[in-house]
């Protein structure tokens, strides 16, 4: 029961963040939306891994978090050179 409510809360928050990602007025708002979406996906993976007793989800969350951080840095450097 607790896992479902946490998933619903993070899912609703993810829906609002996706709005910022797709309809952000500037490129920086979209980058912030991308960062927030990836952070919430990491949270969902960790919650699912801990509540379900599957450590592979926690490992995936760690890998996904590192790759999303690198992606954000690469996109930010690209935007910095273009603007």
PyMOL commands that set and color helices and strands:
alter all, ss='L'
color gray80, all
select helices_A, chain A and resi 2-23+27-52+55-82
alter helices_A, ss='H'
color red, helices_A
deselect
rebuild
show_as cartoon
